[in-house]
Amino acid sequence: MNPTASEEATLHYGDGEFAVLRPGRFVRCAVTGQPVPLETLRYWSAERQEPYAGPKEAIERMVAPA
């Protein structure tokens, strides 16, 4: 089954890499909610198991209380 552009992926975030648990084209930024295409995903937290749209969102989440 080929994921379509509207399908959100489910990932497991590790240190420096992620594993696809459910195929899709994008994940949603944990801070902004905006879709992040998998091919551009570079920022996430393995500890919190959540993706970020970019470095600004990653830093914002890291300094915010859990």
N, CA, C and O atoms as a Tripos MOL2 file, in Angstrom:
@<TRIPOS>MOLECULE
protein
  264   263    66     0     0
PROTEIN
NO_CHARGES

@<TRIPOS>ATOM
      1 N           0.8370   -1.1750    0.0000 N.3       1 MET1
      2 CA          0.0000    0.0000    0.0000 C.3       1 MET1
      3 C           0.8860    1.2440    0.0000 C.2       1 MET1
      4 O           1.7760    1.3720    0.8410 O.2       1 MET1
      5 N           0.6550    2.1250   -0.9030 N.am      2 ASN2
      6 CA          1.4080    3.3650   -1.0200 C.3       2 ASN2
      7 C           0.7250    4.4600   -0.2190 C.2       2 ASN2
      8 O          -0.4660    4.7100   -0.4040 O.2       2 ASN2
      9 N           1.4710    5.1260    0.6790 N.am      3 PRO3
     10 CA          0.8310    6.2040    1.4320 C.3       3 PRO3
     11 C           0.4980    7.3770    0.5200 C.2       3 PRO3
     12 O           1.2550    7.6910   -0.3990 O.2       3 PRO3
     13 N          -0.6080    8.0070    0.7690 N.am      4 THR4
     14 CA         -0.9780    9.1840   -0.0160 C.3       4 THR4
     15 C          -0.5180   10.4380    0.7130 C.2       4 THR4
     16 O          -0.1020   10.3800    1.8700 O.2       4 THR4
     17 N          -0.5960   11.5690    0.0260 N.am      5 ALA5
     18 CA         -0.1280   12.8230    0.5880 C.3       5 ALA5
     19 C          -0.9160   13.2320    1.8280 C.2       5 ALA5
     20 O          -0.4430   14.0530    2.6130 O.2       5 ALA5
     21 N          -2.1030   12.6770    2.0140 N.am      6 SER6
     22 CA         -2.9230   13.0590    3.1540 C.3       6 SER6
     23 C          -2.7470   12.1340    4.3550 C.2       6 SER6
     24 O          -3.3970   12.3390    5.3800 O.2       6 SER6
     25 N          -1.8930   11.1310    4.2570 N.am      7 GLU7
     26 CA         -1.7410   10.1690    5.3470 C.3       7 GLU7
     27 C          -0.6280   10.5670    6.3080 C.2       7 GLU7
     28 O           0.5170   10.7850    5.9110 O.2       7 GLU7
     29 N          -0.9970   10.6540    7.5740 N.am      8 GLU8
     30 CA         -0.0280   10.9750    8.6170 C.3       8 GLU8
     31 C           0.6810    9.7000    9.0580 C.2       8 GLU8
     32 O           0.0390    8.6790    9.3030 O.2       8 GLU8
     33 N           1.9810    9.7630    9.1580 N.am      9 ALA9
     34 CA          2.8000    8.6230    9.5670 C.3       9 ALA9
     35 C           2.8590    8.5400   11.0920 C.2       9 ALA9
     36 O           2.6400    9.5300   11.7900 O.2       9 ALA9
     37 N           3.1550    7.3580   11.5870 N.am     10 THR10
     38 CA          3.4620    7.1590   12.9970 C.3      10 THR10
     39 C           4.9000    6.6790   13.0620 C.2      10 THR10
     40 O           5.2730    5.7210   12.3850 O.2      10 THR10
     41 N           5.7050    7.3470   13.8760 N.am     11 LEU11
     42 CA          7.1300    7.0360   13.9510 C.3      11 LEU11
     43 C           7.5460    6.7130   15.3790 C.2      11 LEU11
     44 O           6.8890    7.1130   16.3410 O.2      11 LEU11
     45 N           8.6490    5.9810   15.4970 N.am     12 HIS12
     46 CA          9.3220    5.8140   16.7830 C.3      12 HIS12
     47 C          10.6250    6.5830   16.6450 C.2      12 HIS12
     48 O          11.4260    6.3050   15.7530 O.2      12 HIS12
     49 N          10.8370    7.5600   17.5360 N.am     13 TYR13
     50 CA         11.9900    8.4530   17.4470 C.3      13 TYR13
     51 C          13.1210    7.9350   18.3140 C.2      13 TYR13
     52 O          12.9680    7.7470   19.5210 O.2      13 TYR13
     53 N          14.2640    7.7070   17.6730 N.am     14 GLY14
     54 CA         15.4520    7.2660   18.3850 C.3      14 GLY14
     55 C          16.5030    8.3630   18.3840 C.2      14 GLY14
     56 O          16.2350    9.4870   17.9580 O.2      14 GLY14
     57 N          17.6870    8.0440   18.8570 N.am     15 ASP15
     58 CA         18.7910    8.9940   18.8680 C.3      15 ASP15
     59 C          19.4190    9.0310   17.4820 C.2      15 ASP15
     60 O          20.1670    8.1290   17.1050 O.2      15 ASP15
     61 N          19.1080   10.0840   16.7250 N.am     16 GLY16
     62 CA         19.6930   10.2570   15.4040 C.3      16 GLY16
     63 C          18.9750    9.5650   14.2640 C.2      16 GLY16
     64 O          19.3800    9.7040   13.1090 O.2      16 GLY16
     65 N          17.9210    8.8250   14.5590 N.am     17 GLU17
     66 CA         17.1540    8.1700   13.5070 C.3      17 GLU17
     67 C          15.7460    7.8860   14.0020 C.2      17 GLU17
     68 O          15.4730    7.9210   15.2020 O.2      17 GLU17
     69 N          14.8630    7.6070   13.0630 N.am     18 PHE18
     70 CA         13.5020    7.2380   13.4350 C.3      18 PHE18
     71 C          13.0930    6.0040   12.6500 C.2      18 PHE18
     72 O          13.6240    5.7340   11.5720 O.2      18 PHE18
     73 N          12.1450    5.2610   13.2010 N.am     19 ALA19
     74 CA         11.6080    4.0690   12.5500 C.3      19 ALA19
     75 C          10.1400    4.3240   12.2330 C.2      19 ALA19
     76 O           9.4050    4.8800   13.0500 O.2      19 ALA19
     77 N           9.7260    3.9200   11.0570 N.am     20 VAL20
     78 CA          8.3410    4.0970   10.6300 C.3      20 VAL20
     79 C           7.4940    2.9520   11.1780 C.2      20 VAL20
     80 O           7.7250    1.7890   10.8470 O.2      20 VAL20
     81 N           6.5220    3.2810   12.0080 N.am     21 LEU21
     82 CA          5.6000    2.2840   12.5540 C.3      21 LEU21
     83 C           4.3500    2.1650   11.6890 C.2      21 LEU21
     84 O           3.8160    1.0720   11.5030 O.2      21 LEU21
     85 N           3.8860    3.3020   11.1610 N.am     22 ARG22
     86 CA          2.7590    3.3220   10.2230 C.3      22 ARG22
     87 C           3.1460    4.2730    9.1000 C.2      22 ARG22
     88 O           3.3930    5.4540    9.3410 O.2      22 ARG22
     89 N           3.1980    3.7590    7.8630 N.am     23 PRO23
     90 CA          3.6190    4.5920    6.7340 C.3      23 PRO23
     91 C           2.7100    5.7960    6.5200 C.2      23 PRO23
     92 O           1.5140    5.7640    6.8080 O.2      23 PRO23
     93 N           3.3080    6.8310    6.0150 N.am     24 GLY24
     94 CA          2.6020    8.0540    5.6860 C.3      24 GLY24
     95 C           3.5820    9.0290    5.0670 C.2      24 GLY24
     96 O           4.7620    8.7180    4.9080 O.2      24 GLY24
     97 N           3.0990   10.1940    4.7220 N.am     25 ARG25
     98 CA          3.9430   11.2060    4.0770 C.3      25 ARG25
     99 C           4.4610   12.2590    5.0410 C.2      25 ARG25
    100 O           5.4440   12.9370    4.7420 O.2      25 ARG25
    101 N           3.8040   12.4130    6.2150 N.am     26 PHE26
    102 CA          4.1660   13.4880    7.1230 C.3      26 PHE26
    103 C           3.8520   13.1230    8.5630 C.2      26 PHE26
    104 O           3.1390   12.1590    8.8390 O.2      26 PHE26
    105 N           4.4030   13.9210    9.4800 N.am     27 VAL27
    106 CA          4.0420   13.8890   10.8960 C.3      27 VAL27
    107 C           3.6580   15.3190   11.2660 C.2      27 VAL27
    108 O           3.9300   16.2450   10.5020 O.2      27 VAL27
    109 N           3.0410   15.5080   12.4040 N.am     28 ARG28
    110 CA          2.6510   16.8530   12.8370 C.3      28 ARG28
    111 C           3.6000   17.3560   13.9210 C.2      28 ARG28
    112 O           3.9110   16.6420   14.8740 O.2      28 ARG28
    113 N           4.0500   18.5850   13.7570 N.am     29 CYS29
    114 CA          4.9210   19.2210   14.7410 C.3      29 CYS29
    115 C           4.1970   19.2630   16.0840 C.2      29 CYS29
    116 O           3.0380   19.6720   16.1610 O.2      29 CYS29
    117 N           4.8850   18.8400   17.1360 N.am     30 ALA30
    118 CA          4.2910   18.8060   18.4740 C.3      30 ALA30
    119 C           4.0450   20.2000   19.0370 C.2      30 ALA30
    120 O           3.2590   20.3530   19.9720 O.2      30 ALA30
    121 N           4.6980   21.2150   18.4900 N.am     31 VAL31
    122 CA          4.5410   22.5820   18.9930 C.3      31 VAL31
    123 C           3.5010   23.3510   18.1890 C.2      31 VAL31
    124 O           2.6130   23.9840   18.7600 O.2      31 VAL31
    125 N           3.6110   23.2950   16.8580 N.am     32 THR32
    126 CA          2.7430   24.1180   16.0020 C.3      32 THR32
    127 C           1.5700   23.3650   15.3970 C.2      32 THR32
    128 O           0.5720   23.9760   15.0130 O.2      32 THR32
    129 N           1.6790   22.0470   15.3080 N.am     33 GLY33
    130 CA          0.6360   21.2510   14.6710 C.3      33 GLY33
    131 C           0.7470   21.2130   13.1490 C.2      33 GLY33
    132 O          -0.0500   20.5450   12.4890 O.2      33 GLY33
    133 N           1.7230   21.9200   12.5890 N.am     34 GLN34
    134 CA          1.8660   21.9370   11.1360 C.3      34 GLN34
    135 C           2.4380   20.6150   10.6300 C.2      34 GLN34
    136 O           3.2470   19.9910   11.3160 O.2      34 GLN34
    137 N           2.0290   20.1840    9.4380 N.am     35 PRO35
    138 CA          2.5660   18.9470    8.8820 C.3      35 PRO35
    139 C           4.0380   19.1150    8.5020 C.2      35 PRO35
    140 O           4.4400   20.1440    7.9580 O.2      35 PRO35
    141 N           4.8260   18.0910    8.7970 N.am     36 VAL36
    142 CA          6.2480   18.0690    8.4550 C.3      36 VAL36
    143 C           6.4780   16.8460    7.5720 C.2      36 VAL36
    144 O           6.3680   15.7190    8.0550 O.2      36 VAL36
    145 N           6.7960   17.0400    6.2860 N.am     37 PRO37
    146 CA          7.0580   15.9000    5.4080 C.3      37 PRO37
    147 C           8.2230   15.0640    5.9470 C.2      37 PRO37
    148 O           9.2080   15.6150    6.4400 O.2      37 PRO37
    149 N           8.1140   13.7540    5.8540 N.am     38 LEU38
    150 CA          9.1580   12.8890    6.3880 C.3      38 LEU38
    151 C          10.5150   13.1760    5.7700 C.2      38 LEU38
    152 O          11.5390   13.0700    6.4450 O.2      38 LEU38
    153 N          10.5340   13.5400    4.4870 N.am     39 GLU39
    154 CA         11.8190   13.7810    3.8350 C.3      39 GLU39
    155 C          12.5180   15.0470    4.3420 C.2      39 GLU39
    156 O          13.7060   15.2400    4.0810 O.2      39 GLU39
    157 N          11.7990   15.9020    5.0590 N.am     40 THR40
    158 CA         12.4190   17.1080    5.6230 C.3      40 THR40
    159 C          12.5100   17.0650    7.1440 C.2      40 THR40
    160 O          13.0060   18.0150    7.7500 O.2      40 THR40
    161 N          12.0490   15.9990    7.7740 N.am     41 LEU41
    162 CA         12.0670   15.8880    9.2330 C.3      41 LEU41
    163 C          13.5000   15.7480    9.7320 C.2      41 LEU41
    164 O          14.1850   14.7780    9.4090 O.2      41 LEU41
    165 N          13.9490   16.7230   10.5200 N.am     42 ARG42
    166 CA         15.3070   16.7180   11.0560 C.3      42 ARG42
    167 C          15.3520   16.9060   12.5730 C.2      42 ARG42
    168 O          16.3950   16.7030   13.1940 O.2      42 ARG42
    169 N          14.2320   17.2900   13.1660 N.am     43 TYR43
    170 CA         14.2120   17.6050   14.5960 C.3      43 TYR43
    171 C          13.1170   16.8150   15.2980 C.2      43 TYR43
    172 O          11.9610   16.8200   14.8750 O.2      43 TYR43
    173 N          13.5000   16.1320   16.3820 N.am     44 TRP44
    174 CA         12.5500   15.3900   17.1960 C.3      44 TRP44
    175 C          13.1770   15.1120   18.5580 C.2      44 TRP44
    176 O          14.3730   15.3220   18.7600 O.2      44 TRP44
    177 N          12.3640   14.6460   19.4730 N.am     45 SER45
    178 CA         12.8360   14.2490   20.7960 C.3      45 SER45
    179 C          12.5880   12.7580   20.9770 C.2      45 SER45
    180 O          11.4500   12.2910   20.9250 O.2      45 SER45
    181 N          13.6710   12.0220   21.1910 N.am     46 ALA46
    182 CA         13.5370   10.5910   21.4660 C.3      46 ALA46
    183 C          12.9110   10.3890   22.8490 C.2      46 ALA46
    184 O          12.1370    9.4550   23.0550 O.2      46 ALA46
    185 N          13.2490   11.2650   23.7870 N.am     47 GLU47
    186 CA         12.7220   11.1690   25.1400 C.3      47 GLU47
    187 C          11.2170   11.4140   25.1690 C.2      47 GLU47
    188 O          10.4760   10.6690   25.8090 O.2      47 GLU47
    189 N          10.7670   12.4530   24.4780 N.am     48 ARG48
    190 CA          9.3450   12.8000   24.4680 C.3      48 ARG48
    191 C           8.5690   12.1100   23.3460 C.2      48 ARG48
    192 O           7.3380   12.1410   23.3380 O.2      48 ARG48
    193 N           9.2730   11.4920   22.4040 N.am     49 GLN49
    194 CA          8.6570   10.8070   21.2610 C.3      49 GLN49
    195 C           7.7430   11.7580   20.4870 C.2      49 GLN49
    196 O           6.5660   11.4730   20.2640 O.2      49 GLN49
    197 N           8.3250   12.9120   20.0780 N.am     50 GLU50
    198 CA          7.5520   13.8720   19.3060 C.3      50 GLU50
    199 C           8.4380   14.6110   18.3060 C.2      50 GLU50
    200 O           9.6140   14.8580   18.5710 O.2      50 GLU50
    201 N           7.8620   14.9620   17.1530 N.am     51 PRO51
    202 CA          8.6000   15.6710   16.1010 C.3      51 PRO51
    203 C           8.4120   17.1870   16.1830 C.2      51 PRO51
    204 O           7.4650   17.6840   16.7930 O.2      51 PRO51
    205 N           9.3430   17.9040   15.5500 N.am     52 TYR52
    206 CA          9.2820   19.3630   15.5080 C.3      52 TYR52
    207 C           9.5210   19.8380   14.0780 C.2      52 TYR52
    208 O          10.2540   19.2040   13.3200 O.2      52 TYR52
    209 N           8.9020   20.9500   13.7210 N.am     53 ALA53
    210 CA          9.0240   21.5010   12.3710 C.3      53 ALA53
    211 C          10.4340   22.0180   12.0890 C.2      53 ALA53
    212 O          10.8820   21.9840   10.9430 O.2      53 ALA53
    213 N          11.1310   22.4910   13.1080 N.am     54 GLY54
    214 CA         12.4700   23.0380   12.9100 C.3      54 GLY54
    215 C          13.1640   23.2830   14.2320 C.2      54 GLY54
    216 O          12.6470   22.9150   15.2870 O.2      54 GLY54
    217 N          14.3370   23.9050   14.1820 N.am     55 PRO55
    218 CA         15.0990   24.1160   15.4130 C.3      55 PRO55
    219 C          14.4110   25.0520   16.3950 C.2      55 PRO55
    220 O          14.5210   24.8630   17.6060 O.2      55 PRO55
    221 N          13.7060   26.0530   15.8940 N.am     56 LYS56
    222 CA         12.9970   26.9870   16.7800 C.3      56 LYS56
    223 C          11.9740   26.2470   17.6330 C.2      56 LYS56
    224 O          11.8980   26.4590   18.8430 O.2      56 LYS56
    225 N          11.1910   25.3820   17.0020 N.am     57 GLU57
    226 CA         10.1580   24.6270   17.7160 C.3      57 GLU57
    227 C          10.7820   23.6210   18.6880 C.2      57 GLU57
    228 O          10.2650   23.4180   19.7870 O.2      57 GLU57
    229 N          11.8800   22.9990   18.2910 N.am     58 ALA58
    230 CA         12.5570   22.0430   19.1640 C.3      58 ALA58
    231 C          13.0730   22.7310   20.4200 C.2      58 ALA58
    232 O          12.9120   22.2150   21.5260 O.2      58 ALA58
    233 N          13.6950   23.9020   20.2510 N.am     59 ILE59
    234 CA         14.2110   24.6430   21.4080 C.3      59 ILE59
    235 C          13.0650   25.1320   22.2760 C.2      59 ILE59
    236 O          13.1480   25.0790   23.5030 O.2      59 ILE59
    237 N          11.9980   25.6070   21.6500 N.am     60 GLU60
    238 CA         10.8340   26.0670   22.4130 C.3      60 GLU60
    239 C          10.3030   24.9580   23.3060 C.2      60 GLU60
    240 O           9.9850   25.1940   24.4720 O.2      60 GLU60
    241 N          10.2070   23.7540   22.7660 N.am     61 ARG61
    242 CA          9.6940   22.6220   23.5450 C.3      61 ARG61
    243 C          10.6730   22.2030   24.6460 C.2      61 ARG61
    244 O          10.2500   21.8220   25.7380 O.2      61 ARG61
    245 N          11.9590   22.2710   24.3670 N.am     62 MET62
    246 CA         12.9520   21.8380   25.3460 C.3      62 MET62
    247 C          13.0150   22.7640   26.5590 C.2      62 MET62
    248 O          13.3470   22.3190   27.6570 O.2      62 MET62
    249 N          12.7020   24.0370   26.3740 N.am     63 VAL63
    250 CA         12.7500   24.9590   27.5060 C.3      63 VAL63
    251 C          11.4050   25.0730   28.2210 C.2      63 VAL63
    252 O          11.3270   25.6200   29.3210 O.2      63 VAL63
    253 N          10.3510   24.5570   27.5970 N.am     64 ALA64
    254 CA          9.0240   24.5730   28.2080 C.3      64 ALA64
    255 C           8.8880   23.3960   29.1800 C.2      64 ALA64
    256 O           9.4770   22.3390   28.9560 O.2      64 ALA64
    257 N           8.1350   23.5700   30.2300 N.am     65 PRO65
    258 CA          7.9010   22.4350   31.1390 C.3      65 PRO65
    259 C           7.1510   21.3090   30.4260 C.2      65 PRO65
    260 O           6.3180   21.5430   29.5500 O.2      65 PRO65
    261 N           7.4710   20.1040   30.8230 N.am     66 ALA66
    262 CA          6.8460   18.9270   30.1980 C.3      66 ALA66
    263 C           5.3850   18.8090   30.5480 C.2      66 ALA66
    264 O           4.7170   17.8760   30.1030 O.2      66 ALA66
@<TRIPOS>BOND
     1     1     2 1
     2     2     3 1
     3     3     4 2
     4     3     5 am
     5     5     6 1
     6     6     7 1
     7     7     8 2
     8     7     9 am
     9     9    10 1
    10    10    11 1
    11    11    12 2
    12    11    13 am
    13    13    14 1
    14    14    15 1
    15    15    16 2
    16    15    17 am
    17    17    18 1
    18    18    19 1
    19    19    20 2
    20    19    21 am
    21    21    22 1
    22    22    23 1
    23    23    24 2
    24    23    25 am
    25    25    26 1
    26    26    27 1
    27    27    28 2
    28    27    29 am
    29    29    30 1
    30    30    31 1
    31    31    32 2
    32    31    33 am
    33    33    34 1
    34    34    35 1
    35    35    36 2
    36    35    37 am
    37    37    38 1
    38    38    39 1
    39    39    40 2
    40    39    41 am
    41    41    42 1
    42    42    43 1
    43    43    44 2
    44    43    45 am
    45    45    46 1
    46    46    47 1
    47    47    48 2
    48    47    49 am
    49    49    50 1
    50    50    51 1
    51    51    52 2
    52    51    53 am
    53    53    54 1
    54    54    55 1
    55    55    56 2
    56    55    57 am
    57    57    58 1
    58    58    59 1
    59    59    60 2
    60    59    61 am
    61    61    62 1
    62    62    63 1
    63    63    64 2
    64    63    65 am
    65    65    66 1
    66    66    67 1
    67    67    68 2
    68    67    69 am
    69    69    70 1
    70    70    71 1
    71    71    72 2
    72    71    73 am
    73    73    74 1
    74    74    75 1
    75    75    76 2
    76    75    77 am
    77    77    78 1
    78    78    79 1
    79    79    80 2
    80    79    81 am
    81    81    82 1
    82    82    83 1
    83    83    84 2
    84    83    85 am
    85    85    86 1
    86    86    87 1
    87    87    88 2
    88    87    89 am
    89    89    90 1
    90    90    91 1
    91    91    92 2
    92    91    93 am
    93    93    94 1
    94    94    95 1
    95    95    96 2
    96    95    97 am
    97    97    98 1
    98    98    99 1
    99    99   100 2
   100    99   101 am
   101   101   102 1
   102   102   103 1
   103   103   104 2
   104   103   105 am
   105   105   106 1
   106   106   107 1
   107   107   108 2
   108   107   109 am
   109   109   110 1
   110   110   111 1
   111   111   112 2
   112   111   113 am
   113   113   114 1
   114   114   115 1
   115   115   116 2
   116   115   117 am
   117   117   118 1
   118   118   119 1
   119   119   120 2
   120   119   121 am
   121   121   122 1
   122   122   123 1
   123   123   124 2
   124   123   125 am
   125   125   126 1
   126   126   127 1
   127   127   128 2
   128   127   129 am
   129   129   130 1
   130   130   131 1
   131   131   132 2
   132   131   133 am
   133   133   134 1
   134   134   135 1
   135   135   136 2
   136   135   137 am
   137   137   138 1
   138   138   139 1
   139   139   140 2
   140   139   141 am
   141   141   142 1
   142   142   143 1
   143   143   144 2
   144   143   145 am
   145   145   146 1
   146   146   147 1
   147   147   148 2
   148   147   149 am
   149   149   150 1
   150   150   151 1
   151   151   152 2
   152   151   153 am
   153   153   154 1
   154   154   155 1
   155   155   156 2
   156   155   157 am
   157   157   158 1
   158   158   159 1
   159   159   160 2
   160   159   161 am
   161   161   162 1
   162   162   163 1
   163   163   164 2
   164   163   165 am
   165   165   166 1
   166   166   167 1
   167   167   168 2
   168   167   169 am
   169   169   170 1
   170   170   171 1
   171   171   172 2
   172   171   173 am
   173   173   174 1
   174   174   175 1
   175   175   176 2
   176   175   177 am
   177   177   178 1
   178   178   179 1
   179   179   180 2
   180   179   181 am
   181   181   182 1
   182   182   183 1
   183   183   184 2
   184   183   185 am
   185   185   186 1
   186   186   187 1
   187   187   188 2
   188   187   189 am
   189   189   190 1
   190   190   191 1
   191   191   192 2
   192   191   193 am
   193   193   194 1
   194   194   195 1
   195   195   196 2
   196   195   197 am
   197   197   198 1
   198   198   199 1
   199   199   200 2
   200   199   201 am
   201   201   202 1
   202   202   203 1
   203   203   204 2
   204   203   205 am
   205   205   206 1
   206   206   207 1
   207   207   208 2
   208   207   209 am
   209   209   210 1
   210   210   211 1
   211   211   212 2
   212   211   213 am
   213   213   214 1
   214   214   215 1
   215   215   216 2
   216   215   217 am
   217   217   218 1
   218   218   219 1
   219   219   220 2
   220   219   221 am
   221   221   222 1
   222   222   223 1
   223   223   224 2
   224   223   225 am
   225   225   226 1
   226   226   227 1
   227   227   228 2
   228   227   229 am
   229   229   230 1
   230   230   231 1
   231   231   232 2
   232   231   233 am
   233   233   234 1
   234   234   235 1
   235   235   236 2
   236   235   237 am
   237   237   238 1
   238   238   239 1
   239   239   240 2
   240   239   241 am
   241   241   242 1
   242   242   243 1
   243   243   244 2
   244   243   245 am
   245   245   246 1
   246   246   247 1
   247   247   248 2
   248   247   249 am
   249   249   250 1
   250   250   251 1
   251   251   252 2
   252   251   253 am
   253   253   254 1
   254   254   255 1
   255   255   256 2
   256   255   257 am
   257   257   258 1
   258   258   259 1
   259   259   260 2
   260   259   261 am
   261   261   262 1
   262   262   263 1
   263   263   264 2
@<TRIPOS>SUBSTRUCTURE
     1 MET1         2 RESIDUE 1 A MET
     2 ASN2         6 RESIDUE 1 A ASN
     3 PRO3        10 RESIDUE 1 A PRO
     4 THR4        14 RESIDUE 1 A THR
     5 ALA5        18 RESIDUE 1 A ALA
     6 SER6        22 RESIDUE 1 A SER
     7 GLU7        26 RESIDUE 1 A GLU
     8 GLU8        30 RESIDUE 1 A GLU
     9 ALA9        34 RESIDUE 1 A ALA
    10 THR10       38 RESIDUE 1 A THR
    11 LEU11       42 RESIDUE 1 A LEU
    12 HIS12       46 RESIDUE 1 A HIS
    13 TYR13       50 RESIDUE 1 A TYR
    14 GLY14       54 RESIDUE 1 A GLY
    15 ASP15       58 RESIDUE 1 A ASP
    16 GLY16       62 RESIDUE 1 A GLY
    17 GLU17       66 RESIDUE 1 A GLU
    18 PHE18       70 RESIDUE 1 A PHE
    19 ALA19       74 RESIDUE 1 A ALA
    20 VAL20       78 RESIDUE 1 A VAL
    21 LEU21       82 RESIDUE 1 A LEU
    22 ARG22       86 RESIDUE 1 A ARG
    23 PRO23       90 RESIDUE 1 A PRO
    24 GLY24       94 RESIDUE 1 A GLY
    25 ARG25       98 RESIDUE 1 A ARG
    26 PHE26      102 RESIDUE 1 A PHE
    27 VAL27      106 RESIDUE 1 A VAL
    28 ARG28      110 RESIDUE 1 A ARG
    29 CYS29      114 RESIDUE 1 A CYS
    30 ALA30      118 RESIDUE 1 A ALA
    31 VAL31      122 RESIDUE 1 A VAL
    32 THR32      126 RESIDUE 1 A THR
    33 GLY33      130 RESIDUE 1 A GLY
    34 GLN34      134 RESIDUE 1 A GLN
    35 PRO35      138 RESIDUE 1 A PRO
    36 VAL36      142 RESIDUE 1 A VAL
    37 PRO37      146 RESIDUE 1 A PRO
    38 LEU38      150 RESIDUE 1 A LEU
    39 GLU39      154 RESIDUE 1 A GLU
    40 THR40      158 RESIDUE 1 A THR
    41 LEU41      162 RESIDUE 1 A LEU
    42 ARG42      166 RESIDUE 1 A ARG
    43 TYR43      170 RESIDUE 1 A TYR
    44 TRP44      174 RESIDUE 1 A TRP
    45 SER45      178 RESIDUE 1 A SER
    46 ALA46      182 RESIDUE 1 A ALA
    47 GLU47      186 RESIDUE 1 A GLU
    48 ARG48      190 RESIDUE 1 A ARG
    49 GLN49      194 RESIDUE 1 A GLN
    50 GLU50      198 RESIDUE 1 A GLU
    51 PRO51      202 RESIDUE 1 A PRO
    52 TYR52      206 RESIDUE 1 A TYR
    53 ALA53      210 RESIDUE 1 A ALA
    54 GLY54      214 RESIDUE 1 A GLY
    55 PRO55      218 RESIDUE 1 A PRO
    56 LYS56      222 RESIDUE 1 A LYS
    57 GLU57      226 RESIDUE 1 A GLU
    58 ALA58      230 RESIDUE 1 A ALA
    59 ILE59      234 RESIDUE 1 A ILE
    60 GLU60      238 RESIDUE 1 A GLU
    61 ARG61      242 RESIDUE 1 A ARG
    62 MET62      246 RESIDUE 1 A MET
    63 VAL63      250 RESIDUE 1 A VAL
    64 ALA64      254 RESIDUE 1 A ALA
    65 PRO65      258 RESIDUE 1 A PRO
    66 ALA66      262 RESIDUE 1 A ALA
